[in-house]
Amino acid sequence: MPDRRVVYLTFDDGSIPEVTPAILDVLKQYNVKATFFVVGENIEKYAHIYARVVEEGHRVGNHTYHHVKGSKCSLDEYLREVEACEEAIRIQNSGFRSQNSDVRDQKSEVRLFRPPYGKMTGRQKRAILERGYKIVLWDVLTHDYNAHYSPEKMLSIVQRYTRDGSIINFHDSVKSGQRTIEVLPKVIEWLQEEGYQIEVL
């Protein structure tokens, strides 16, 4: 059996008009699917952009409704944030599926959750797992949100730390902006040259 190595590209905080469409253009150019951890209020503000994410076959996961920090929320507040984001996803996806049979049936898949900032309390984690979510973090952080990290430095991080099964963390946010758009083609090309298959979670 041939050696098959898989990695996963993930994007947090979207979907927004300033960055997400350009990321989608790059992914489409390279015929690559990714996983987007979306913020509920952005789904509602920019439904047409979220629609494109889903319609182009990418997977979505829950990233809370307002991108809240777990340490700043009570358990009840945090769960309300998760539920509100899930409801926004459900409402939007139900409309897409009725219009387009090619849309991924995300309802039949395990629901994904990524805590903003990659952190939450133990009680929050247990409660989310009890509600049937799979919590997804990452092992390769590109630091694309940090203005001190150039696209070249971000690429070097990916090259140094990526291995079979790696989950690579990007952002489709205003902070990451042009740096993410600039480095993404280089990352994809390097991964493909190294023989990695890029898949959704």
Backbone as a printed PyTorch tensor [residue, N CA C, xyz], in Angstrom:
tensor([[[  0.8580,  -1.1980,   0.0000],
         [  0.0000,   0.0000,   0.0000],
         [  0.8930,   1.2460,   0.0000]],

        [[  0.6240,   2.1970,  -0.8880],
         [  1.4760,   3.3830,  -0.9680],
         [  1.3840,   4.2270,   0.2990]],

        [[  2.4960,   4.8930,   0.6080],
         [  2.5280,   5.7720,   1.7760],
         [  1.6400,   6.9740,   1.4860]],

        [[  0.6540,   7.2070,   2.3680],
         [ -0.2800,   8.3120,   2.1550],
         [ -0.2280,   9.2220,   3.3640]],

        [[  0.1750,  10.4510,   3.1450],
         [  0.2730,  11.4140,   4.2280],
         [ -0.7870,  12.4910,   4.0450]],

        [[ -1.4630,  12.8180,   5.1350],
         [ -2.6070,  13.7360,   5.0800],
         [ -2.3820,  14.9050,   6.0240]],

        [[ -2.7580,  16.0970,   5.5830],
         [ -2.7740,  17.2750,   6.4530],
         [ -4.1080,  17.9980,   6.2740]],

        [[ -4.3920,  18.8940,   7.2060],
         [ -5.6660,  19.6050,   7.2190],
         [ -5.4140,  21.1010,   7.3530]],

        [[ -5.9350,  21.8740,   6.4120],
         [ -5.8890,  23.3330,   6.5080],
         [ -7.1530,  23.8140,   7.2110]],

        [[ -6.9750,  24.6680,   8.2120],
         [ -8.1290,  25.2120,   8.9300],
         [ -8.0280,  26.7320,   9.0040]],

        [[ -9.1990,  27.3640,   9.0140],
         [ -9.2780,  28.8280,   9.0610],
         [-10.2770,  29.2320,  10.1440]],

        [[ -9.8530,  30.1330,  11.0220],
         [-10.6870,  30.5730,  12.1310],
         [-11.1980,  32.0030,  11.9230]],

        [[-12.3640,  32.2830,  12.4970],
         [-12.8850,  33.6450,  12.7420],
         [-13.7510,  34.2170,  11.6330]],

        [[-13.8470,  33.5910,  10.4630],
         [-14.6680,  34.1520,   9.3780],
         [-16.1380,  33.8200,   9.5690]],

        [[-16.9020,  33.9940,   8.5300],
         [-16.4390,  34.3850,   7.2010],
         [-16.6590,  35.8960,   7.0190]],

        [[-15.6820,  36.5920,   6.4230],
         [-15.7870,  38.0380,   6.2800],
         [-15.4040,  38.4570,   4.8690]],

        [[-15.9390,  39.5940,   4.3970],
         [-15.6950,  40.0000,   3.0030],
         [-14.2590,  40.4180,   2.7290]],

        [[-13.5390,  40.8840,   3.7460],
         [-12.1910,  41.3930,   3.5220],
         [-11.1770,  40.2990,   3.1850]],

        [[-11.4230,  39.0540,   3.6250],
         [-10.4000,  38.0210,   3.5050],
         [-10.9300,  36.7060,   2.9290]],

        [[-12.0790,  36.2600,   3.3910],
         [-12.5600,  34.9200,   3.0400],
         [-12.6840,  34.6830,   1.5330]],

        [[-13.2560,  35.6040,   0.7530],
         [-13.3660,  35.3230,  -0.6900],
         [-12.0120,  35.0940,  -1.3640]],

        [[-10.9960,  35.8500,  -0.9590],
         [ -9.6640,  35.6590,  -1.5590],
         [ -9.0820,  34.2970,  -1.1820]],

        [[ -9.3090,  33.8680,   0.0600],
         [ -8.8610,  32.5390,   0.4760],
         [ -9.5800,  31.4730,  -0.3380]],

        [[-10.8760,  31.6330,  -0.5170],
         [-11.6440,  30.6790,  -1.3040],
         [-11.1520,  30.6230,  -2.7500]],

        [[-10.7630,  31.7690,  -3.2810],
         [-10.2160,  31.7950,  -4.6440],
         [ -8.9530,  30.9440,  -4.7380]],

        [[ -8.0750,  31.0750,  -3.7420],
         [ -6.8250,  30.2900,  -3.7450],
         [ -7.1380,  28.8020,  -3.6320]],

        [[ -8.0120,  28.4440,  -2.6980],
         [ -8.3580,  27.0310,  -2.5140],
         [ -8.9570,  26.4420,  -3.7910]],

        [[ -9.7910,  27.2340,  -4.4460],
         [-10.4090,  26.7660,  -5.7010],
         [ -9.3520,  26.5890,  -6.7920]],

        [[ -8.4200,  27.5150,  -6.8580],
         [ -7.3560,  27.4480,  -7.8690],
         [ -6.5630,  26.1480,  -7.7510]],

        [[ -6.3220,  25.7100,  -6.5110],
         [ -5.5280,  24.5080,  -6.2810],
         [ -6.3900,  23.2660,  -6.0450]],

        [[ -7.7050,  23.4300,  -6.1750],
         [ -8.6390,  22.3200,  -5.9710],
         [ -8.4500,  21.6740,  -4.5980]],

        [[ -8.3880,  22.5150,  -3.5720],
         [ -8.1500,  22.0760,  -2.2050],
         [ -9.3710,  22.4090,  -1.3540]],

        [[ -9.7390,  21.4850,  -0.4760],
         [-10.8300,  21.7210,   0.4770],
         [-10.2480,  21.9420,   1.8680]],

        [[-10.8840,  22.8140,   2.6320],
         [-10.3980,  23.1550,   3.9630],
         [-11.5540,  23.1240,   4.9580]],

        [[-11.2200,  23.3680,   6.2240],
         [-12.2190,  23.4160,   7.2870],
         [-12.2160,  24.8220,   7.8810]],

        [[-13.3970,  25.4320,   7.9180],
         [-13.5400,  26.7990,   8.4180],
         [-14.2840,  26.7790,   9.7500]],

        [[-13.6470,  27.3080,  10.7910],
         [-14.3040,  27.4480,  12.0870],
         [-14.8940,  28.8550,  12.1400]],

        [[-16.2070,  28.9100,  12.0180],
         [-16.8920,  30.1720,  11.7520],
         [-17.4830,  30.7840,  13.0190]],

        [[-17.5590,  32.0970,  13.0090],
         [-18.1650,  32.8690,  14.0950],
         [-19.6170,  33.1570,  13.7110]],

        [[-20.5310,  32.8510,  14.6200],
         [-21.9570,  32.9310,  14.2940],
         [-22.4190,  34.2820,  13.7880]],

        [[-21.9580,  35.3570,  14.4120],
         [-22.4280,  36.6680,  13.9730],
         [-21.9430,  36.9860,  12.5630]],

        [[-20.7840,  36.4420,  12.1670],
         [-20.3070,  36.6590,  10.7950],
         [-21.1500,  35.8850,   9.7910]],

        [[-21.6170,  34.7080,  10.1760],
         [-22.5070,  33.9450,   9.2970],
         [-23.7390,  34.7860,   8.9680]],

        [[-24.2990,  35.4260,   9.9850],
         [-25.5220,  36.1920,   9.7910],
         [-25.2670,  37.5090,   9.0550]],

        [[-24.1420,  38.1550,   9.3350],
         [-23.8330,  39.4170,   8.6600],
         [-23.4970,  39.2060,   7.1930]],

        [[-22.7590,  38.1370,   6.9080],
         [-22.2310,  37.9080,   5.5590],
         [-22.6610,  36.5350,   5.0580]],

        [[-23.9550,  36.3230,   5.0360],
         [-24.4970,  35.0110,   4.6680],
         [-24.0520,  34.5860,   3.2700]],

        [[-23.8960,  35.5430,   2.3610],
         [-23.5160,  35.1920,   0.9890],
         [-22.0840,  34.6500,   0.9310]],

        [[-21.2230,  35.1140,   1.8210],
         [-19.8530,  34.6080,   1.8450],
         [-19.8240,  33.2320,   2.5010]],

        [[-20.5420,  33.0900,   3.6030],
         [-20.6470,  31.7750,   4.2380],
         [-21.2230,  30.7640,   3.2480]],

        [[-22.2080,  31.1990,   2.4650],
         [-22.8180,  30.3060,   1.4730],
         [-21.7730,  29.7780,   0.5060]],

        [[-20.8610,  30.6390,   0.1190],
         [-19.8320,  30.1940,  -0.8220],
         [-18.9220,  29.1430,  -0.1850]],

        [[-18.5800,  29.3190,   1.0840],
         [-17.7580,  28.3280,   1.7840],
         [-18.4090,  26.9500,   1.6980]],

        [[-19.6850,  26.8940,   2.0100],
         [-20.4070,  25.6200,   2.0360],
         [-20.6080,  25.0780,   0.6320]],

        [[-21.0140,  25.9450,  -0.2770],
         [-21.3270,  25.5040,  -1.6390],
         [-20.0910,  24.9920,  -2.3780]],

        [[-18.9080,  25.4530,  -1.9880],
         [-17.6920,  24.9960,  -2.6620],
         [-17.0940,  23.7570,  -2.0010]],

        [[-17.8410,  23.1720,  -1.0600],
         [-17.4740,  21.8630,  -0.5330],
         [-16.5500,  21.8530,   0.6610]],

        [[-16.3720,  23.0020,   1.3020],
         [-15.5430,  23.0500,   2.4940],
         [-16.3800,  22.6520,   3.7120]],

        [[-15.6940,  22.2470,   4.7600],
         [-16.3960,  21.8730,   5.9830],
         [-16.3970,  23.0500,   6.9410]],

        [[-17.4400,  23.1550,   7.7620],
         [-17.4930,  24.2250,   8.7520],
         [-17.5870,  23.6470,  10.1540]],

        [[-17.0370,  24.3980,  11.1010],
         [-17.1240,  24.0520,  12.5090],
         [-17.5120,  25.2760,  13.3110]],

        [[-17.9020,  25.0420,  14.5440],
         [-18.4140,  26.0680,  15.4490],
         [-17.2480,  26.7610,  16.1520]],

        [[-17.2810,  28.1130,  16.1630],
         [-16.2330,  28.9150,  16.8120],
         [-16.8620,  29.9650,  17.7350]],

        [[-18.0380,  29.6410,  18.2570],
         [-18.8960,  30.4900,  19.1040],
         [-19.5350,  31.6140,  18.2910]],

        [[-20.5010,  32.2530,  18.8890],
         [-21.2560,  33.2920,  18.1700],
         [-20.5050,  34.6180,  18.1260]],

        [[-19.8370,  34.9900,  19.2160],
         [-19.1590,  36.2860,  19.2830],
         [-17.6340,  36.1510,  19.4420]],

        [[-17.0690,  34.9700,  19.2120],
         [-15.6320,  34.7500,  19.4050],
         [-15.2320,  35.0860,  20.8420]],

        [[-15.8470,  34.4050,  21.7900],
         [-15.6460,  34.7110,  23.2030],
         [-14.5120,  33.8870,  23.8060]],

        [[-13.9000,  34.4550,  24.8190],
         [-12.8370,  33.7780,  25.5540],
         [-13.4680,  33.0030,  26.7030]],

        [[-13.1800,  31.7030,  26.7720],
         [-13.8020,  30.8570,  27.7760],
         [-13.5910,  31.3320,  29.1980]],

        [[-12.3990,  31.8500,  29.4890],
         [-12.0950,  32.2810,  30.8530],
         [-12.9000,  33.4990,  31.2780]],

        [[-13.5050,  34.1880,  30.3100],
         [-14.2940,  35.3860,  30.6140],
         [-15.7880,  35.0860,  30.7210]],

        [[-16.1630,  33.8160,  30.5330],
         [-17.5840,  33.4430,  30.4810],
         [-17.9070,  32.4040,  31.5440]],

        [[-19.1300,  32.4710,  32.0440],
         [-19.6290,  31.3680,  32.8620],
         [-19.9180,  30.1850,  31.9460]],

        [[-20.1390,  29.0270,  32.5260],
         [-20.4650,  27.8480,  31.7330],
         [-21.7310,  28.0860,  30.9230]],

        [[-22.7580,  28.6250,  31.5550],
         [-24.0250,  28.8610,  30.8440],
         [-23.8480,  29.8450,  29.6990]],

        [[-23.0850,  30.9130,  29.9230],
         [-22.8570,  31.9000,  28.8670],
         [-22.1030,  31.2690,  27.6950]],

        [[-21.1180,  30.4570,  28.0090],
         [-20.3140,  29.8320,  26.9570],
         [-21.1660,  28.8820,  26.1210]],

        [[-21.9870,  28.0960,  26.7970],
         [-22.8380,  27.1620,  26.0650],
         [-23.8710,  27.8950,  25.2180]],

        [[-24.3490,  29.0190,  25.6950],
         [-25.2790,  29.8240,  24.8740],
         [-24.5740,  30.3210,  23.6100]],

        [[-23.3160,  30.7030,  23.7440],
         [-22.5320,  31.1340,  22.5860],
         [-22.3880,  30.0040,  21.5580]],

        [[-22.0860,  28.8170,  22.0540],
         [-21.9290,  27.6550,  21.1700],
         [-23.2580,  27.3370,  20.4880]],

        [[-24.3370,  27.3480,  21.2640],
         [-25.6570,  27.0160,  20.7120],
         [-26.1140,  28.0540,  19.6890]],

        [[-25.8200,  29.3310,  19.9420],
         [-26.2200,  30.3800,  19.0020],
         [-25.4790,  30.2440,  17.6760]],

        [[-24.2060,  29.9020,  17.7410],
         [-23.4470,  29.6810,  16.5070],
         [-23.9850,  28.4660,  15.7700]],

        [[-24.2770,  27.4020,  16.5100],
         [-24.8050,  26.1880,  15.8850],
         [-26.1340,  26.4630,  15.1910]],

        [[-26.9590,  27.2800,  15.8150],
         [-28.2540,  27.6240,  15.2140],
         [-28.0570,  28.4200,  13.9260]],

        [[-27.1010,  29.3490,  13.9270],
         [-26.8260,  30.1140,  12.7090],
         [-26.3550,  29.1950,  11.5890]],

        [[-25.4890,  28.2470,  11.9220],
         [-25.0220,  27.2660,  10.9260],
         [-26.1970,  26.4460,  10.4080]],

        [[-27.0340,  25.9710,  11.3270],
         [-28.1680,  25.1140,  10.9430],
         [-29.1170,  25.8370,  10.0030]],

        [[-29.4550,  27.0740,  10.3340],
         [-30.4020,  27.8400,   9.5220],
         [-29.8470,  28.0700,   8.1220]],

        [[-28.5890,  28.4920,   8.0460],
         [-28.0060,  28.7500,   6.7350],
         [-27.8700,  27.4740,   5.9100]],

        [[-27.3940,  26.3930,   6.5430],
         [-27.1700,  25.1500,   5.7910],
         [-28.4590,  24.5250,   5.2950]],

        [[-29.5350,  24.6550,   6.0870],
         [-30.7960,  24.0600,   5.6500],
         [-31.2900,  24.7330,   4.3800]],

        [[-31.0750,  26.0320,   4.2580],
         [-31.4610,  26.7430,   3.0400],
         [-30.6260,  26.3300,   1.8530]],

        [[-29.3220,  26.1300,   2.0640],
         [-28.4500,  25.7470,   0.9490],
         [-28.7940,  24.3690,   0.4250]],

        [[-29.0190,  23.4250,   1.3500],
         [-29.2560,  22.0450,   0.9110],
         [-30.5480,  21.9190,   0.1170]],

        [[-31.5280,  22.7470,   0.4500],
         [-32.7840,  22.6670,  -0.2920],
         [-32.6220,  23.1730,  -1.7200]],

        [[-31.5710,  23.9970,  -1.9500],
         [-31.3610,  24.5680,  -3.2760],
         [-30.2760,  23.8490,  -4.0750]],

        [[-29.3790,  23.1380,  -3.3860],
         [-28.2030,  22.5980,  -4.0620],
         [-27.8800,  21.2120,  -3.5210]],

        [[-28.0770,  20.2090,  -4.3200],
         [-27.8670,  18.8330,  -3.8750],
         [-26.3890,  18.5030,  -3.7180]],

        [[-25.4860,  19.3530,  -4.2390],
         [-24.0540,  19.0810,  -4.1480],
         [-23.4410,  19.5450,  -2.8340]],

        [[-24.2040,  20.3030,  -2.0410],
         [-23.6700,  20.8100,  -0.7830],
         [-23.4120,  19.6490,   0.1710]],

        [[-22.2440,  19.6650,   0.8410],
         [-21.9190,  18.6250,   1.8150],
         [-22.9930,  18.5630,   2.8850]],

        [[-23.4380,  17.3620,   3.2290],
         [-24.4300,  17.2010,   4.2910],
         [-23.7110,  17.1960,   5.6350]],

        [[-23.4480,  18.4010,   6.1550],
         [-22.6950,  18.5160,   7.3900],
         [-23.5010,  18.0250,   8.5900]],

        [[-24.8130,  17.9490,   8.4300],
         [-25.6520,  17.4800,   9.5320],
         [-25.3610,  16.0210,   9.8660]],

        [[-24.9600,  15.2430,   8.8610],
         [-24.7250,  13.8190,   9.0800],
         [-23.3410,  13.5520,   9.6690]],

        [[-22.4990,  14.5760,   9.7520],
         [-21.1450,  14.4160,  10.2560],
         [-21.0740,  14.8330,  11.7230]],

        [[-20.0410,  14.3680,  12.3950],
         [-19.7940,  14.8010,  13.7670],
         [-19.5760,  16.3150,  13.7670]],

        [[-20.2180,  17.0060,  14.6920],
         [-20.0690,  18.4570,  14.7620],
         [-18.6960,  18.8090,  15.3340]],

        [[-18.0570,  19.7930,  14.7160],
         [-16.7290,  20.2140,  15.1240],
         [-16.8160,  21.5070,  15.9290]],

        [[-15.9520,  21.6250,  16.9240],
         [-15.8720,  22.8550,  17.7190],
         [-14.4130,  23.1970,  17.9690]],

        [[-14.0910,  24.4610,  17.7650],
         [-12.7660,  24.9690,  18.1340],
         [-12.9530,  26.1790,  19.0390]],

        [[-12.4200,  26.1280,  20.2520],
         [-12.5660,  27.2640,  21.1570],
         [-11.7410,  28.4490,  20.6810]],

        [[-12.3120,  29.6470,  20.6750],
         [-11.4970,  30.8220,  20.3660],
         [-10.2660,  30.8790,  21.2680]],

        [[ -9.1430,  31.2650,  20.6810],
         [ -7.8470,  31.3440,  21.3700],
         [ -7.3100,  29.9590,  21.7650]],

        [[ -8.0300,  28.9100,  21.3920],
         [ -7.5870,  27.5590,  21.7140],
         [ -7.6990,  27.2010,  23.1810]],

        [[ -8.4990,  27.9530,  23.9310],
         [ -8.5820,  27.7310,  25.3760],
         [-10.0240,  27.7650,  25.8560]],

        [[-10.3000,  26.9530,  26.8690],
         [-11.5700,  26.9910,  27.5820],
         [-11.3830,  26.2880,  28.9140]],

        [[-12.3400,  26.4220,  29.7840],
         [-12.2070,  25.7860,  31.0930],
         [-12.5170,  24.2960,  30.9880]],

        [[-12.1170,  23.5470,  32.0050],
         [-12.4060,  22.1150,  32.0260],
         [-13.8880,  21.8280,  32.0150]],

        [[-14.6640,  22.6190,  32.7330],
         [-16.1230,  22.4190,  32.7550],
         [-16.7250,  22.7000,  31.3870]],

        [[-16.2450,  23.7250,  30.7310],
         [-16.7420,  24.0350,  29.3820],
         [-16.4000,  22.8980,  28.4240]],

        [[-15.1950,  22.3950,  28.5180],
         [-14.7790,  21.2950,  27.6430],
         [-15.6550,  20.0730,  27.8500]],

        [[-15.8670,  19.6950,  29.0980],
         [-16.6990,  18.5180,  29.3750],
         [-18.1180,  18.6990,  28.8460]],

        [[-18.6830,  19.8800,  29.0500],
         [-20.0600,  20.1390,  28.6090],
         [-20.1790,  20.0820,  27.0880]],

        [[-19.1810,  20.5790,  26.3900],
         [-19.2140,  20.5610,  24.9230],
         [-19.0670,  19.1370,  24.4020]],

        [[-18.1760,  18.3670,  25.0120],
         [-18.0440,  16.9660,  24.6170],
         [-19.3300,  16.1950,  24.8850]],

        [[-19.9800,  16.4860,  26.0010],
         [-21.2430,  15.8160,  26.3320],
         [-22.3340,  16.1270,  25.3130]],

        [[-22.2330,  17.2630,  24.6550],
         [-23.2180,  17.6430,  23.6340],
         [-22.8740,  17.0860,  22.2630]],

        [[-21.8770,  16.2260,  22.1930],
         [-21.5910,  15.5030,  20.9590],
         [-20.6190,  16.1600,  20.0110]],

        [[-19.9420,  17.2030,  20.4540],
         [-18.9620,  17.8600,  19.5880],
         [-17.6160,  17.1510,  19.6440]],

        [[-16.8770,  17.2490,  18.5590],
         [-15.4650,  16.8890,  18.5450],
         [-14.6860,  18.1940,  18.6410]],

        [[-13.8540,  18.3190,  19.6700],
         [-13.0640,  19.5310,  19.8510],
         [-11.7800,  19.4080,  19.0410]],

        [[-11.5220,  20.4100,  18.2040],
         [-10.3800,  20.3730,  17.2860],
         [ -9.4630,  21.5500,  17.5850]],

        [[ -8.2170,  21.2680,  17.9340],
         [ -7.2140,  22.3220,  18.0870],
         [ -6.2830,  22.2740,  16.8750]],

        [[ -4.9840,  22.3570,  17.0700],
         [ -4.0400,  22.3440,  15.9540],
         [ -2.6660,  21.9880,  16.5000]],

        [[ -1.7650,  21.6300,  15.6010],
         [ -0.3800,  21.4200,  16.0120],
         [  0.5860,  22.3100,  15.2550]],

        [[  0.0950,  23.0150,  14.2180],
         [  0.9320,  23.9660,  13.4820],
         [  0.2120,  25.3180,  13.4720]],

        [[  0.7580,  26.2690,  14.2090],
         [  0.1760,  27.6120,  14.3140],
         [  0.9990,  28.5540,  13.4430]],

        [[  0.3660,  29.1370,  12.4310],
         [  1.0940,  29.9930,  11.4850],
         [  1.3600,  31.3900,  12.0200]],

        [[  0.6500,  31.8120,  13.0540],
         [  0.7790,  33.1790,  13.6060],
         [  0.4110,  34.2340,  12.5600]],

        [[ -0.4910,  33.8930,  11.6480],
         [ -0.8360,  34.8310,  10.5870],
         [ -1.5130,  36.0990,  11.0990]],

        [[ -2.0630,  36.0660,  12.3070],
         [ -2.7130,  37.2270,  12.9070],
         [ -1.6960,  38.2260,  13.4760]],

        [[ -0.4260,  37.8390,  13.5270],
         [  0.6100,  38.6530,  14.1480],
         [  1.3690,  39.4180,  13.0710]],

        [[  1.3040,  40.7420,  13.1230],
         [  1.9320,  41.5770,  12.0970],
         [  3.4470,  41.4260,  12.0530]],

        [[  4.0540,  40.8660,  13.0990],
         [  5.4980,  40.6770,  13.1260],
         [  5.9340,  39.4110,  12.3760]],

        [[  4.9630,  38.6000,  11.9470],
         [  5.2840,  37.3700,  11.2180],
         [  5.0610,  37.6020,   9.7220]],

        [[  6.1340,  37.5750,   8.9730],
         [  6.0350,  37.7470,   7.5220],
         [  5.5170,  36.4620,   6.8870]],

        [[  5.0170,  36.5420,   5.6480],
         [  4.6350,  35.3130,   4.9440],
         [  5.7800,  34.3090,   4.8670]],

        [[  7.0160,  34.7970,   4.7170],
         [  8.1700,  33.9020,   4.6340],
         [  8.3740,  33.1470,   5.9520]],

        [[  8.2070,  33.8550,   7.0610],
         [  8.3570,  33.2120,   8.3660],
         [  7.2430,  32.2000,   8.5960]],

        [[  6.0260,  32.5580,   8.1750],
         [  4.8970,  31.6380,   8.3210],
         [  5.1440,  30.3620,   7.5230]],

        [[  5.6420,  30.5080,   6.3090],
         [  5.9350,  29.3300,   5.4800],
         [  6.9960,  28.4630,   6.1540]],

        [[  8.0030,  29.0990,   6.7400],
         [  9.0680,  28.3200,   7.3790],
         [  8.5340,  27.5370,   8.5810]],

        [[  7.5420,  28.0910,   9.2790],
         [  6.9120,  27.3740,  10.3960],
         [  6.2090,  26.1170,   9.8800]],

        [[  5.4480,  26.2850,   8.8000],
         [  4.7460,  25.1410,   8.2070],
         [  5.7510,  24.0740,   7.7760]],

        [[  6.8170,  24.4920,   7.1270],
         [  7.8150,  23.5450,   6.6320],
         [  8.5240,  22.8200,   7.7830]],

        [[  8.7310,  23.5140,   8.8750],
         [  9.4690,  22.9210,   9.9940],
         [  8.6280,  21.9420,  10.8040]],

        [[  7.3470,  22.2710,  11.0120],
         [  6.5620,  21.5200,  11.9840],
         [  5.5170,  20.5690,  11.4030]],

        [[  5.2060,  20.6900,  10.1250],
         [  4.1710,  19.8390,   9.5470],
         [  4.6380,  18.3980,   9.4570]],

        [[  3.7430,  17.4900,   9.8040],
         [  3.9790,  16.0530,   9.6770],
         [  2.6550,  15.3970,   9.2970]],

        [[  2.6810,  14.0850,   9.0840],
         [  1.4570,  13.3630,   8.7380],
         [  0.4020,  13.5760,   9.8280]],

        [[ -0.7860,  14.0110,   9.4160],
         [ -1.8690,  14.2430,  10.3540],
         [ -1.9410,  15.6460,  10.9120]],

        [[ -1.0140,  16.5260,  10.5240],
         [ -0.9920,  17.8810,  11.0770],
         [ -2.2630,  18.6650,  10.7440]],

        [[ -2.6700,  19.4550,  11.7130],
         [ -3.7560,  20.4220,  11.5380],
         [ -3.1140,  21.8000,  11.5640]],

        [[ -3.1860,  22.4980,  10.4470],
         [ -2.5120,  23.7940,  10.2800],
         [ -3.5300,  24.9070,  10.5070]],

        [[ -3.1840,  25.8490,  11.3750],
         [ -4.1030,  26.9070,  11.7770],
         [ -3.7870,  28.2190,  11.0630]],

        [[ -4.7700,  28.6720,  10.2680],
         [ -4.7800,  30.0050,   9.6730],
         [ -6.0130,  30.7490,  10.1840]],

        [[ -6.1420,  32.0140,   9.7760],
         [ -7.3210,  32.8040,  10.1130],
         [ -7.8250,  33.5310,   8.8700]],

        [[ -9.1450,  33.5710,   8.7050],
         [ -9.7070,  34.4820,   7.7110],
         [-10.3190,  35.6450,   8.4980]],

        [[ -9.4120,  36.4950,   8.9760],
         [ -9.7970,  37.6390,   9.8110],
         [ -9.1070,  38.8900,   9.2860]],

        [[ -9.5690,  40.0360,   9.7450],
         [ -8.9540,  41.2980,   9.3350],
         [ -7.4960,  41.3500,   9.7850]],

        [[ -7.2210,  40.8290,  10.9800],
         [ -5.8410,  40.8440,  11.4980],
         [ -4.8840,  40.0700,  10.6000]],

        [[ -5.3330,  38.9220,  10.1080],
         [ -4.4310,  38.0900,   9.2990],
         [ -4.3200,  38.6170,   7.8750]],

        [[ -5.4600,  38.9980,   7.3390],
         [ -5.5470,  39.6970,   6.0640],
         [ -4.6220,  39.2480,   4.9650]],

        [[ -3.8390,  40.2070,   4.4630],
         [ -3.0170,  39.9930,   3.2830],
         [ -1.9270,  38.9560,   3.5120]],

        [[ -1.4390,  38.8240,   4.7420],
         [ -0.3790,  37.8420,   5.0140],
         [ -0.8690,  36.4210,   4.7110]],

        [[ -2.0850,  36.1170,   5.1430],
         [ -2.6360,  34.7900,   4.8970],
         [ -2.8480,  34.5600,   3.4040]],

        [[ -3.4090,  35.5430,   2.7440],
         [ -3.6780,  35.4230,   1.3090],
         [ -2.3810,  35.2280,   0.5310]],

        [[ -1.3270,  35.9160,   0.9720],
         [ -0.0410,  35.8300,   0.2680],
         [  0.6550,  34.4930,   0.4830]],

        [[  0.5990,  33.9690,   1.7040],
         [  1.3660,  32.7500,   1.9950],
         [  0.6220,  31.4830,   1.6100]],

        [[ -0.6810,  31.5240,   1.5360],
         [ -1.4570,  30.2990,   1.3240],
         [ -1.0600,  29.5350,   0.0610]],

        [[ -0.9040,  30.1970,  -1.1050],
         [ -0.4800,  29.4220,  -2.2850],
         [  0.8730,  28.7410,  -2.0850]],

        [[  1.7930,  29.4260,  -1.4030],
         [  3.1220,  28.8500,  -1.1680],
         [  3.0360,  27.6440,  -0.2530]],

        [[  2.1730,  27.7150,   0.7500],
         [  1.9890,  26.5880,   1.6600],
         [  1.4050,  25.3940,   0.9120]],

        [[  0.3650,  25.6470,   0.1280],
         [ -0.2740,  24.5540,  -0.6140],
         [  0.7230,  23.9070,  -1.5790]],

        [[  1.4750,  24.7320,  -2.3040],
         [  2.4390,  24.1900,  -3.2610],
         [  3.5000,  23.3520,  -2.5550]],

        [[  3.9790,  23.8240,  -1.4120],
         [  4.9930,  23.0620,  -0.6720],
         [  4.4210,  21.7380,  -0.1800]],

        [[  3.2050,  21.7710,   0.3710],
         [  2.5760,  20.5430,   0.8560],
         [  2.4160,  19.5270,  -0.2800]],

        [[  1.9740,  20.0130,  -1.4220],
         [  1.7830,  19.1120,  -2.5590],
         [  3.1140,  18.5640,  -3.0680]],

        [[  4.1330,  19.4080,  -3.1010],
         [  5.4580,  18.9390,  -3.5310],
         [  6.0100,  17.8740,  -2.5820]],

        [[  5.6570,  17.9920,  -1.2960],
         [  6.1140,  17.0300,  -0.2930],
         [  5.2650,  15.7550,  -0.2710]],

        [[  4.2290,  15.7260,  -1.0950],
         [  3.4090,  14.5280,  -1.2100],
         [  2.2450,  14.4300,  -0.2400]],

        [[  1.9030,  15.5390,   0.4180],
         [  0.7790,  15.5230,   1.3390],
         [ -0.5510,  15.6270,   0.5890]],

        [[ -1.5440,  14.8770,   1.0740],
         [ -2.9200,  15.0390,   0.6300],
         [ -3.5810,  16.0370,   1.6000]],

        [[ -4.2690,  17.0270,   1.0550],
         [ -4.9240,  18.0390,   1.8860],
         [ -6.4120,  17.7170,   1.9340]],

        [[ -6.9140,  17.4700,   3.1160],
         [ -8.3120,  17.0330,   3.2670],
         [ -9.0500,  17.8640,   4.3110]],

        [[-10.3690,  17.6970,   4.3540],
         [-11.1640,  18.3430,   5.4120],
         [-11.2100,  17.4290,   6.6280]],

        [[-11.4270,  18.0120,   7.7650],
         [-11.5130,  17.2440,   9.0000],
         [-12.7930,  16.4100,   9.0340]]])
